Amino acid sequence: MIIYKTETVEQEIMDKFFCDKCKKEVFGDMELQEAYTIRLLGGYASVFGDGCRVDCDLCQRCLKELIEDFCTYNN
């Protein structure tokens, strides 16, 4: 027999953020779904620095502006 118990778990959810490029406040369900976060750690001889943590939060418009020359669109 399996016996279940009920637990209440608190969870953090993103309410808003500020784009690191345009500095605009991004909020609302639809815009937050299209928010992009880049997190990486520079490796040995990285252009970012050995062991350097890089963090970047971008709105969808700024991401598109930054990478649109290199993207292909497939529908």
DSSP file (Angstrom, degrees, kcal/mol; ACC not computed):
  #  RESIDUE AA STRUCTURE BP1 BP2  ACC     N-H-->O    O-->H-N    N-H-->O    O-->H-N    TCO  KAPPA ALPHA  PHI   PSI    X-CA   Y-CA   Z-CA
    1    1 A M              0   0    0      0, 0.0     2,-0.5     0, 0.0     0, 0.0   0.000 360.0 360.0 360.0 136.5    0.0    0.0    0.0
    2    2 A I        -     0   0    0      2,-0.0     2,-0.5     0, 0.0     0, 0.0  -0.881 360.0-162.7-102.3 130.8    1.3    3.5   -0.9
    3    3 A I        -     0   0    0     -2,-0.5     2,-0.3     2,-0.0     0, 0.0  -0.962   8.2-158.7-114.4 126.8    0.5    6.3    1.5
    4    4 A Y        -     0   0    0     -2,-0.5     2,-0.3     2,-0.0    -2,-0.0  -0.731   4.0-160.8-103.1 151.3    0.8    9.8    0.3
    5    5 A K        -     0   0    0     -2,-0.3     2,-0.5     2,-0.0    -2,-0.0  -0.930  18.5-124.8-125.1 156.6    1.3   13.0    2.2
    6    6 A T        -     0   0    0     -2,-0.3     2,-0.4     2,-0.0    -2,-0.0  -0.870  27.1-176.1-104.1 130.3    0.6   16.6    1.1
    7    7 A E        -     0   0    0     -2,-0.5     2,-0.6     2,-0.0    -2,-0.0  -0.958  20.9-138.3-124.6 144.7    3.4   19.2    1.3
    8    8 A T        -     0   0    0     -2,-0.4     2,-0.5     2,-0.0    -2,-0.0  -0.897  23.2-166.7 -99.5 126.3    3.3   22.8    0.5
    9    9 A V        -     0   0    0     -2,-0.6     2,-0.3     2,-0.0    -2,-0.0  -0.952  14.1-138.1-118.3 129.2    6.3   24.0   -1.3
   10   10 A E        -     0   0    0     -2,-0.5     2,-0.4     2,-0.0    -2,-0.0  -0.656  23.8-170.8 -82.6 141.4    7.3   27.6   -1.8
   11   11 A Q        -     0   0    0     -2,-0.3     2,-0.4     2,-0.0    -2,-0.0  -0.998  19.7-131.3-136.5 134.1    8.6   28.4   -5.2
   12   12 A E        -     0   0    0     -2,-0.4     2,-0.4     2,-0.0    -2,-0.0  -0.703  26.5-173.4 -82.5 133.5   10.2   31.6   -6.6
   13   13 A I        -     0   0    0     -2,-0.4     2,-0.3     0, 0.0    -2,-0.0  -0.970  31.5-104.7-126.2 145.8    8.8   32.9   -9.8
   14   14 A M        +     0   0    0     -2,-0.4     3,-0.1     1,-0.2    18,-0.1  -0.508  34.9 176.0 -70.8 128.3   10.1   35.7  -11.9
   15   15 A D        -     0   0    0      1,-0.5    13,-0.6    -2,-0.3     2,-0.3   0.777  64.5 -30.9 -99.6 -38.4    7.9   38.8  -11.5
   16   16 A K  E     -A   27   0A   0     11,-0.1    -1,-0.5    16,-0.0     2,-0.3  -0.961  56.2-165.9-168.6 165.3    9.9   41.2  -13.6
   17   17 A F  E     -A   26   0A   0      9,-2.0     9,-3.7    -2,-0.3     2,-0.5  -0.968  23.4-116.2-153.8 169.5   13.5   42.0  -14.6
   18   18 A F  E     -A   25   0A   0     -2,-0.3     7,-0.2     7,-0.2    39,-0.2  -0.953  32.6-119.7-113.3 127.4   15.6   44.7  -16.2
   19   19 A C     >  -     0   0    0      5,-2.3     4,-1.4    -2,-0.5    39,-0.2  -0.425  13.7-141.9 -65.1 133.3   17.2   44.0  -19.6
   20   20 A D  T  4 S+     0   0    0     37,-3.3    -1,-0.1     2,-0.1    38,-0.1   0.689  97.0  42.3 -71.4 -17.9   21.0   44.3  -19.3
   21   21 A K  T  4 S+     0   0    0     36,-0.4    -1,-0.1     3,-0.1    37,-0.1   0.920 129.4  19.5 -93.1 -57.1   21.2   45.9  -22.8
   22   22 A C  T  4 S-     0   0    0      2,-0.1    -2,-0.1    37,-0.0     3,-0.1   0.591  90.2-137.1 -92.7 -11.5   18.3   48.4  -23.0
   23   23 A K     <  +     0   0    0     -4,-1.4     2,-0.1     1,-0.2    -3,-0.1   0.544  52.2 146.0  68.1   8.5   17.7   48.7  -19.2
   24   24 A K        -     0   0    0     -6,-0.1    -5,-2.3     1,-0.1     2,-0.4  -0.461  55.7-110.6 -76.8 149.9   13.9   48.5  -19.7
   25   25 A E  E     -A   18   0A   0     -7,-0.2     2,-0.5    -2,-0.1    -7,-0.2  -0.673  31.5-156.9 -77.9 128.9   11.8   46.8  -17.1
   26   26 A V  E     +A   17   0A   0     -9,-3.7    -9,-2.0    -2,-0.4     2,-0.3  -0.940  27.6 144.1-111.9 126.7   10.3   43.6  -18.5
   27   27 A F  E     +A   16   0A   0     -2,-0.5     4,-0.3   -11,-0.2   -11,-0.1  -0.935  19.7  76.1-152.8 171.1    7.1   42.3  -16.9
   28   28 A G  S  > S-     0   0    0    -13,-0.6     4,-2.8    -2,-0.3     5,-0.3   0.214  79.7 -90.2  92.7 143.3    3.9   40.5  -17.8
   29   29 A D  H  > S+     0   0    0      1,-0.2     4,-1.7     2,-0.2     5,-0.1   0.889 122.3  46.8 -53.9 -48.1    3.4   36.9  -18.6
   30   30 A M  H  > S+     0   0    0      1,-0.2     4,-0.6     2,-0.2    -1,-0.2   0.915 116.2  43.5 -67.1 -42.6    3.9   37.1  -22.4
   31   31 A E  H >4 S+     0   0    0     -4,-0.3     3,-0.9     1,-0.2    29,-0.2   0.899 112.4  52.6 -69.6 -39.8    7.1   39.2  -22.2
   32   32 A L  H >< S+     0   0    0     -4,-2.8     3,-1.4     1,-0.3    -1,-0.2   0.819 101.9  60.4 -66.9 -29.2    8.6   37.2  -19.3
   33   33 A Q  H 3< S+     0   0    0     -4,-1.7    -1,-0.3    -5,-0.3    -2,-0.2   0.768 107.7  46.6 -66.6 -23.0    8.1   34.0  -21.3
   34   34 A E  T << S+     0   0    0     -3,-0.9     2,-0.3    -4,-0.6    -1,-0.3   0.083  85.0 119.9-107.2  22.3   10.3   35.5  -24.0
   35   35 A A    <   -     0   0    0     -3,-1.4     2,-0.4    24,-0.1    24,-0.2  -0.655  51.1-149.7 -83.5 144.4   13.0   36.7  -21.5
   36   36 A Y  E     -B   58   0B   0     22,-2.8    22,-3.2    -2,-0.3     2,-0.5  -0.961  11.0-167.6-124.6 133.3   16.5   35.2  -22.1
   37   37 A T  E     -B   57   0B   0     -2,-0.4     2,-0.5    20,-0.2    20,-0.2  -0.970   2.4-164.9-120.1 130.0   19.2   34.5  -19.6
   38   38 A I  E     +B   56   0B   0     18,-3.3    18,-2.1    -2,-0.5     2,-0.4  -0.969  12.9 171.8-114.8 124.1   22.7   33.6  -20.5
   39   39 A R  E     +B   55   0B   0     -2,-0.5     2,-0.3    16,-0.2    16,-0.2  -0.994  10.4 152.2-132.3 125.1   25.0   32.1  -17.8
   40   40 A L  E     -B   54   0B   0     14,-2.3    14,-3.2    -2,-0.4     2,-0.5  -0.982  35.9-136.1-149.4 162.3   28.4   30.8  -18.5
   41   41 A L  E     -B   53   0B   0     -2,-0.3    12,-0.2    12,-0.2     2,-0.1  -0.982  30.9-121.9-121.4 120.1   31.7   30.2  -16.9
   42   42 A G        -     0   0    0     10,-3.5     9,-2.7    -2,-0.5     3,-0.1  -0.371  29.8-149.5 -63.2 133.8   34.8   31.1  -18.9
   43   43 A G    >   -     0   0    0      1,-0.2     3,-2.1     7,-0.2     6,-0.2  -0.184  43.8 -43.9 -91.7-172.1   37.2   28.2  -19.4
   44   44 A Y  T 3  S+     0   0    0      1,-0.3    -1,-0.2     6,-0.2     5,-0.0  -0.336 130.9   1.9 -56.5 128.8   40.9   28.0  -19.7
   45   45 A A  T 3  S+     0   0    0      1,-0.2    -1,-0.3    -3,-0.1     2,-0.1   0.694  93.2 163.9  63.7  23.2   42.1   30.8  -22.1
   46   46 A S    X   -     0   0    0     -3,-2.1     3,-0.8     1,-0.1    -1,-0.2  -0.385  48.9-128.0 -67.9 146.7   38.5   32.1  -22.5
   47   47 A V  T 3  S+     0   0    0      1,-0.2    -1,-0.1     2,-0.1     3,-0.1   0.714 113.1  55.4 -66.1 -18.7   38.1   35.5  -24.0
   48   48 A F  T 3  S-     0   0    0      1,-0.2    -1,-0.2    -5,-0.1    -6,-0.1   0.655 126.4 -88.9 -85.3 -17.5   35.9   36.2  -20.9
   49   49 A G    X   -     0   0    0     -3,-0.8     3,-2.2    -6,-0.2     2,-0.3   0.024  47.7 -71.2 113.7 137.5   38.7   35.2  -18.5
   50   50 A D  T 3  S-     0   0    0      1,-0.3    -7,-0.2    -4,-0.2    -6,-0.2  -0.412 120.1  -3.5 -61.4 116.6   39.7   31.9  -16.9
   51   51 A G  T 3  S+     0   0    0     -9,-2.7     2,-0.3    -2,-0.3    -1,-0.3   0.531  95.0 148.6  78.5   6.7   37.0   31.0  -14.4
   52   52 A C    <   -     0   0    0     -3,-2.2   -10,-3.5    -9,-0.2     2,-0.4  -0.586  43.3-136.4 -78.2 131.4   35.1   34.2  -14.9
   53   53 A R  E     -B   41   0B   0     -2,-0.3     2,-0.5   -12,-0.2   -12,-0.2  -0.755  17.7-161.5 -87.8 131.8   31.3   33.9  -14.5
   54   54 A V  E     -B   40   0B   0    -14,-3.2   -14,-2.3    -2,-0.4     2,-0.4  -0.965   9.4-178.6-117.2 126.6   29.3   35.8  -17.2
   55   55 A D  E     +B   39   0B   0     -2,-0.5     2,-0.3   -16,-0.2   -16,-0.2  -0.983   5.4 168.5-126.7 135.5   25.6   36.7  -16.6
   56   56 A C  E     -B   38   0B   0    -18,-2.1   -18,-3.3    -2,-0.4     2,-0.5  -0.946  15.0-167.3-151.5 126.7   23.3   38.4  -19.0
   57   57 A D  E     -B   37   0B   0     -2,-0.3   -37,-3.3   -20,-0.2     2,-0.4  -0.967  19.2-179.5-114.5 124.7   19.5   38.9  -19.0
   58   58 A L  E     -B   36   0B   0    -22,-3.2   -22,-2.8    -2,-0.5     2,-0.1  -0.950  25.9-129.5-129.0 142.9   18.0   40.1  -22.2
   59   59 A C     >  -     0   0    0     -2,-0.4     4,-2.2   -24,-0.2     5,-0.2  -0.448  39.7-104.6 -77.3 163.9   14.5   41.0  -23.4
   60   60 A Q  H  > S+     0   0    0    -29,-0.2     4,-2.2     1,-0.2     5,-0.2   0.846 118.6  54.2 -62.0 -34.8   13.5   39.4  -26.7
   61   61 A R  H  > S+     0   0    0      2,-0.2     4,-2.3     1,-0.2    -1,-0.2   0.917 110.0  45.5 -67.7 -42.8   13.9   42.6  -28.7
   62   62 A C  H  > S+     0   0    0      2,-0.2     4,-2.3     1,-0.2    -2,-0.2   0.898 111.9  51.8 -68.4 -39.8   17.5   43.1  -27.6
   63   63 A L  H  X S+     0   0    0     -4,-2.2     4,-2.1     2,-0.2     5,-0.2   0.940 110.8  48.5 -60.7 -45.2   18.4   39.5  -28.2
   64   64 A K  H  X S+     0   0    0     -4,-2.2     4,-2.3     1,-0.2    -2,-0.2   0.927 110.5  51.1 -60.4 -44.5   17.0   39.7  -31.7
   65   65 A E  H  < S+     0   0    0     -4,-2.3     4,-0.3     1,-0.2    -1,-0.2   0.886 112.4  47.2 -59.0 -39.9   18.9   42.9  -32.4
   66   66 A L  H  < S+     0   0    0     -4,-2.3    -1,-0.2     1,-0.2    -2,-0.2   0.842 127.1  22.6 -72.5 -34.2   22.2   41.2  -31.2
   67   67 A I  H >X S+     0   0    0     -4,-2.1     3,-2.2    -5,-0.2     4,-0.6   0.460  87.5 102.5-115.7  -1.2   21.9   38.0  -33.2
   68   68 A E  G >< S+     0   0    0     -4,-2.3     3,-0.7     1,-0.3    -1,-0.1   0.793  78.7  59.7 -60.7 -28.3   19.5   38.6  -36.1
   69   69 A D  G 34 S+     0   0    0     -4,-0.3    -1,-0.3     1,-0.2    -2,-0.1   0.658 113.1  39.2 -70.6 -13.6   22.4   38.9  -38.6
   70   70 A F  G <4 S+     0   0    0     -3,-2.2    -1,-0.2     2,-0.0    -2,-0.2   0.389  98.9  97.8-114.8   0.4   23.4   35.3  -37.7
   71   71 A C    <<  -     0   0    0     -3,-0.7     2,-0.4    -4,-0.6    -3,-0.0  -0.527  52.0-156.1 -94.9 155.5   20.0   33.6  -37.4
   72   72 A T        -     0   0    0     -2,-0.2     2,-0.5     2,-0.0    -2,-0.0  -0.976  16.6-139.2-121.8 145.6   17.9   31.5  -39.6
   73   73 A Y        -     0   0    0     -2,-0.4     2,-0.5     2,-0.0    -2,-0.0  -0.911  18.8-177.6-108.6 126.3   14.2   31.3  -39.2
   74   74 A N              0   0    0     -2,-0.5    -2,-0.0     1,-0.1     0, 0.0  -0.972 360.0 360.0-125.2 115.3   12.5   28.0  -39.6
   75   75 A N              0   0    0     -2,-0.5    -1,-0.1     0, 0.0    -2,-0.0   0.408 360.0 360.0-100.0 360.0    8.7   27.8  -39.2
